[in-house]
Amino acid sequence: MFTLIRNTHNKFEKLSGKKILILFVVIFVVCVPLGIVIGNSIKPRLNEDEMLTTLKTPQVKEKPIYYDGKIEYVNPGFYPNDNISFALVDGSGKLIILLRSKDQKLTIAEGLLVKVKGAMSKTKDGKEDVLNVTEVIIRNASN
């Protein structure tokens, strides 16, 4: 076995000029179509957003809705089936709407005056409206 490898190595060492160029062209011509066939036959693993497949949220309407207020923490025990931990309240602390997000944008903006954008849905029991937040705009005194 080792003599076969040694002999093959010695043959390739003797190649030079035109012969080595022909060898590289042949390898290229064989490997490129083979790579294209293999690449197109393998099913891509990430053809969907992973967050959408792991978080099964209710279907939402396409039209974005905006609300202004302050993001406050809500005990998730109040809405255990809906994964809701935040609500939007007005200046007096009155509930405007419940909030849900696929990432941590609500956690970062907790306690701040914001303008939130998203799509409406209902809780699983159908009693409360929930805003599925896609964008948070933090307000300051000059806004």
Secondary structure by P-SEA (a helix, b strand, c coil): caaaaaaaaaaaaacccaaaaaaaaaaaaacaaaaaaaaaaccccccccaaaaaccccccccbbbbbbbbbbbccccccccccccbbbbcccccccbbbbbcccccccccccbbbbbbbbbbcccccbbbbbccbbbbbcccc
